């Protein structure tokens, strides 16, 4: 309960920062900044909406990580230019996205593997492999989106530089760190299924998710 209250307080602080940014942007007629800030505020409510709509318990640590990622990538990265101010910002966020997507992919296939109404049973190695491919696949789709925005809207989401005007180097490093983050999560997920202990943070999150959502694990 204490962790959940802390998560809610931090989320509220981030939402207030975004709201202030949106209001100042409207005052200064910075319409794109106001729109993006408002959009991020809406996104921060997604975990809560998901919980209530589908009656799924999401560990508060995972909720906060997802909200902090959106805040860091869109608000700090795109609006305040952290991608250009700090060379490591993009790498850190793509590694984090590999973590998040790996967790989502692992939980999806773990639910399918354990649900009684779905007649499948996959070995731990395949569950971990699916989580890895899921994270890497979504990362690749995001790179396609960045390329499309650069080509169609004249943006610089691929962070083209003087030495690499095509943005290929940025794209490849994004995919590499996506893969590293996803691989770490896949290994931890495999350990959880194969060794049946919860020493790492991920294994504790998974165990908590399973315990609080028993209707998905009926086998």
C-alpha positions, 0 to 999 in steps of 0.5 A: 500500500505504501509503495502504491501511495508513493507511486500516486504522489510521484505521478501527480507531481509529474501531471502537475508539471505537465499541466503547468507546461501546457498552460504556459504554452497556451499563454505563449501561443506555442500550440504544438507544445500545449498539444503534446503536453496535454497528450502526455497527461492523457497517456499518464492515465492509461495504466489506471484506465487499463486496471479499471477497464479490464480489472488487471492489477499492474504493479505500481513500480511498473506503472511508475516506470511507464509514466516516467518513461513517457515523461522523459521521452516526450516531455523532457526529450522532445519538448525540452530538447534533452535528446540534443543536450545529452548524447546519452538520453536517447540511448538510456530511453531506448534501453528502458523501452527494451525493458518495458516492452520485454516485460509486456511481451513476457507477461502476454505470452505467460498469460496465454501459456497459463490460461485454461481456455487457451490450449497451449503450453510453451517451455520457459525458453520460448516464453523468454524468446517471444518476449525478446522478439516482441520488444525488438519488433515494437522497437523496429516499428517505432524506428519506421514511425520515426523515419516516416515522420522525418520524411513526411513531416520534416522532423528530426526524430532519427537525430540526423547529424553532420556525420550521418545525415541519414540517421542510420547510426542513430537507428542502429544504436536504438535497435541495439540498446532495445535488444540489450534491454529486451535480452536482460528482461528475457533472461530474468523472465526465463530464470523466474519460470525455470528456477521458480524464485524471485530474487530480481526486481522483475521476478518479484514484479512477475510473482506479484502480478501473478498473485494479484491476477489469479484469473489469468493463471487457471491451469 
